[in-house]
Amino acid sequence: MPAPRLELRQVSKTYRNGGRPVPVLYEISLSLEPRSITALVGRSGCGKTTLLNLAGAMDLPTSGAVFIDGLATSSLSDAQLTALRRRRVGFVFQFFQLLPTLTVLENVELPLLLAGNRHASESARERLHWVGLEDKTGSMPYQLSGGQMQRVAIARALVHSPDLVLADEPTGNLDSTSGKHVLDLLYQSAERFGATVLLATHSAEAAAIASRRVHLRDGRIESIE
């Protein structure tokens, strides 16, 4: 059988605060298949964002291992980790993280430009058309609504057709209508583009788009449904 798109094996994470160890995650084991949507559910501070950072190779586990298509992130050099994130992972954040001095089109182009893609503008326009913002290419982020900014962020996250999409509270700052639109786009990213989506959320509506919900409590998996 092919390797899962994302696999965490007995993953633990401990940070240090003034020399004192602060455990955040304890022996997390989880496997995600291509075209699947998994929701991480739990209270603030339960470890959802840390788990996303480990899944996206933004950080490395203290113990255990994270595998993307069978490749352990801890076996990669810094340059290889950077290349992995740029080419195979898309991130969607609660606070959008758009660069305020770049236009909508330039924000969406950025991941491709950093990866040396020569067709950045064409691909960025295609993704903006998909999220319904092809008429906003020359706009600045401050000229957009919150829902529009999050749709731009999703276009940017998917512009390089990543294998893995990580979304951290993507509807946390949106009204219900905008939030529904964003969730539909995340659902389509799995159905249409074949991405594996891992979604951290407090929202029951957001968790409902997932085929599996992983409940975290105090850094441990409490249940999976």
C-alpha positions in Angstrom: 0.0 0.0 0.0 1.2 3.6 -0.7 2.4 5.6 2.3 -0.1 8.0 3.9 0.2 11.6 2.8 0.9 12.6 6.4 1.7 10.4 9.3 2.7 11.3 12.9 4.2 8.5 14.9 4.4 8.9 18.7 5.0 12.6 18.3 5.8 14.6 21.4 6.8 18.3 21.6 8.4 20.0 24.6 9.5 23.7 24.6 11.8 25.3 27.2 10.9 28.4 29.1 13.8 29.8 31.0 15.4 26.4 31.2 12.2 24.8 32.4 10.6 22.1 30.1 7.1 22.9 29.0 5.4 19.8 27.4 2.8 20.6 24.7 2.1 17.4 22.9 2.3 13.8 24.2 2.8 10.8 21.9 0.4 11.8 19.1 -0.1 9.2 16.4 -2.2 10.1 13.4 -2.4 9.1 9.7 -4.0 11.2 6.9 -4.7 9.9 3.4 -4.8 12.0 0.2 -8.0 13.9 -0.5 -9.0 13.7 3.1 -10.1 16.4 5.5 -9.3 16.0 9.2 -10.4 18.5 11.9 -8.4 19.1 15.1 -10.8 20.1 17.8 -10.1 21.3 21.3 -9.8 24.3 23.6 -7.2 27.0 23.2 -3.8 25.7 24.5 -4.5 22.0 23.8 -1.8 21.8 21.2 -3.6 22.3 17.9 -1.3 24.9 16.4 1.8 23.1 17.6 0.6 20.0 15.8 0.0 21.9 12.6 3.5 23.4 12.8 5.0 19.9 13.1 2.8 18.6 10.3 3.9 21.4 8.0 7.6 21.0 8.8 7.6 24.5 10.4 9.0 22.8 13.6 10.4 19.4 14.4 9.2 17.0 17.2 11.1 16.5 20.4 10.5 12.8 20.0 8.7 10.6 17.5 8.6 11.3 13.8 6.5 13.2 11.2 6.4 11.7 7.7 5.1 13.3 4.5 4.6 10.6 1.8 6.9 8.4 3.8 9.7 10.9 4.2 10.7 11.9 7.8 10.9 15.7 8.2 13.6 15.3 10.8 15.9 13.7 8.2 15.9 16.8 6.0 18.4 19.7 6.0 17.2 23.3 6.6 17.3 23.9 2.8 15.3 20.7 2.1 12.7 21.7 4.7 12.3 25.1 3.1 11.9 23.5 -0.3 9.3 21.0 1.1 7.2 23.8 2.6 7.4 25.9 -0.5 6.5 23.2 -2.9 4.3 20.7 -1.1 2.6 22.5 1.8 0.0 25.4 1.8 -0.8 27.3 5.0 -4.0 29.2 5.9 -4.0 31.3 9.0 -6.7 32.9 11.2 -5.2 36.4 10.7 -4.7 36.0 6.9 -0.9 37.0 6.9 -1.2 38.9 3.7 1.7 41.3 3.0 0.2 44.8 3.3 2.6 46.4 0.7 1.8 43.9 -2.0 -1.3 43.7 -4.2 -3.7 40.8 -4.1 -2.0 39.3 -7.2 1.5 39.8 -5.8 0.5 38.1 -2.6 -0.8 35.1 -4.4 2.2 35.0 -6.7 4.7 35.1 -3.9 5.0 31.3 -3.1 5.6 30.6 -6.8 8.2 33.4 -7.1 10.1 32.1 -4.1 10.2 28.6 -5.7 11.4 30.1 -9.0 8.3 29.4 -11.0 8.2 31.2 -14.3 4.4 31.1 -14.7 3.6 32.7 -11.4 1.2 35.4 -12.7 -0.8 33.0 -14.8 -1.2 30.5 -12.0 -2.1 33.2 -9.5 -4.8 34.6 -11.7 -6.3 31.1 -12.1 -6.5 30.6 -8.4 -8.0 34.1 -7.8 -10.6 33.3 -10.4 -11.4 30.1 -8.5 -12.0 31.9 -5.3 -14.1 34.6 -7.1 -11.7 37.5 -6.8 -10.3 37.9 -10.3 -11.5 41.5 -10.3 -9.4 42.3 -7.2 -5.9 41.5 -8.6 -4.7 45.1 -8.3 -6.3 45.8 -4.9 -4.3 46.2 -1.7 -5.2 44.0 1.3 -6.6 47.0 3.3 -9.2 47.5 0.6 -10.7 44.0 1.1 -13.2 42.6 3.6 -12.1 39.9 6.0 -13.8 37.3 4.0 -12.1 38.5 0.8 -8.7 38.5 2.6 -9.2 34.9 3.7 -10.1 33.9 0.1 -6.9 35.5 -1.1 -5.0 33.6 1.6 -6.6 30.4 0.3 -5.7 31.2 -3.3 -2.1 31.8 -2.1 -2.1 28.5 -0.1 -3.2 26.6 -3.2 -1.4 28.4 -6.0 1.4 25.8 -6.1 -1.1 22.9 -5.9 0.2 21.6 -2.6 -0.2 18.0 -1.4 -0.9 19.2 2.1 -3.1 22.2 3.2 -2.9 23.3 6.9 -5.6 25.7 8.1 -5.4 27.2 11.6 -8.8 28.6 12.7 -9.5 29.8 9.1 -13.0 31.1 10.0 -12.1 32.6 13.4 -12.3 36.2 12.3 -15.2 35.9 9.8 -18.9 36.3 9.8 -21.0 33.2 9.2 -21.5 33.9 5.4 -17.9 34.5 4.7 -16.9 31.6 6.9 -19.2 29.2 4.9 -17.6 30.4 1.7 -14.1 29.7 3.1 -15.1 26.3 4.3 -16.5 25.4 0.9 -13.2 26.4 -0.7 -11.3 24.2 1.7 -13.6 21.3 1.0 -13.0 21.8 -2.8 -9.3 21.9 -2.2 -9.5 18.2 -1.3 -12.2 17.2 -3.7 -11.0 19.2 -6.7 -7.2 19.5 -6.2 -6.6 16.3 -4.3 -5.0 18.0 -1.2 -4.9 16.5 2.2 -6.5 19.1 4.5 -5.7 19.3 8.3 -7.9 21.9 9.9 -7.6 23.3 13.5 -10.8 24.9 14.7 -13.1 25.7 17.6 -16.1 25.9 15.2 -18.6 23.1 14.9 -19.5 24.3 11.4 -15.9 24.1 10.3 -15.4 20.7 11.9 -18.5 19.4 10.1 -16.7 19.5 6.7 -14.2 17.0 7.9 -14.6 13.2 7.4 -12.7 12.7 10.7 -12.5 14.8 13.9 -9.6 14.4 16.3 -10.3 15.8 19.7 -7.2 17.1 21.6 -7.1 17.7 25.3 -4.1 18.9 27.2 -1.7 17.8 24.4 -3.1 14.3 24.0 -5.6 12.7 21.6 -8.8 12.3 23.7 -10.9 10.7 20.9 -11.3 10.3 17.2 -14.6 10.3 15.4 
